[in-house]
Amino acid sequence: MKRTAWIALGLIVLAAGAIAVRHFMPREVRIDASDTRAVARGGPLYAAHCASCHGRNLEGQPDWQSRNAQGRLPAPPHDEHGHTWHHDDLVLFEVTKYGLTKHAPAGYQSDMPAFEGVLSDEDIVAVLAFIKSRWPALIHDKRREAGMN
Ligand code: HEC
């Protein structure tokens, strides 16, 4: 093969590698509660897609810590009284996009829907930014101390 052909082949291999890395590496997810545009976009999305279960004021379903008749857990609050804030941004993103499957034991039954195909990644980040914007400063401090953002 000519030298130029080798160079071309090398470039193709490099490009394919870069695409593979982009595709298979988990992307960094950053949910910024101080991004006012994301929060403004997330509020109505929350009302439309999450409030029916997690509560208009993020208060969760009544008695959310006890399993229902089907043995499933009700929707927990997303405010400071729940445990949403214990999870880092990537977990929150993945639970919203894919449901709990990836973060629960195999076969775990949950009423949390997966929003893949319903909300875009940007919508999911916006909804979560809205949720995070409702947390008091104390919660943000605790997350920072734990190395989360
Ligand atoms: C049909 C009811 C329902 C809707 C609608 C719903 N959820 Fe949930 N969600 C649940 C339930 C139930 C759980 C708890 C599941 C479990 O623990 O098995 C949950 C759990 C979660 C958790 C994990 C919380 C934790 O502390 O572990 C996150 C994050 C979450 N939901 C985000 C959302 C977002 C964001 C929306 C809207 C885009 C949404 N949910 C819409 C029912 C719902």
Residues whose N, C-alpha, C, O or C-beta is under 5 A from the ligand:
A	BS01	HEC	H49 C50 C53 L73 P74 A75 P76 H83 T84 L92 V95 T96 Q109 S110 D111 M112 P113 V127
